[in-house]
Amino acid sequence: MLWCVVGFGVFTIVFGLSRNVALSVAALILVVASDTVGVVIRLTMIQLGTPGEMRRRVSAVNMVFIGASNEVGQFESGITAQWFGTVPAVILGGVGTIGIVAIWARLFPQLRRVDEMPREAEPALIP
């Protein structure tokens, strides 16, 4: 998951620095791909790491935070673009993403060690 977020940051920087349409499109495709894989991994970790009786509540809170983070991110991106310009804001966003991953990997080393699904997890089926 952390590598996917790093990839998101790296490809965002590539997009921000690119002056070639084909490279820009490829970078955007890789931004979306790395984000999608990271989201799937993150949601899977939440489903498998949450006790069955708490799964719905945890998923609901997670979705609220995802929705709020998108709105806050759009606001932050607009302000940053106004202050620094569009290209520097995109590059700063990619650098910030990589920086946050480095901090989180240091603060939460257990995230770096997640390499398989827990065997004792019950299926995450919601009736």
Disulfide bonds with the S-S distance in Angstrom:
none
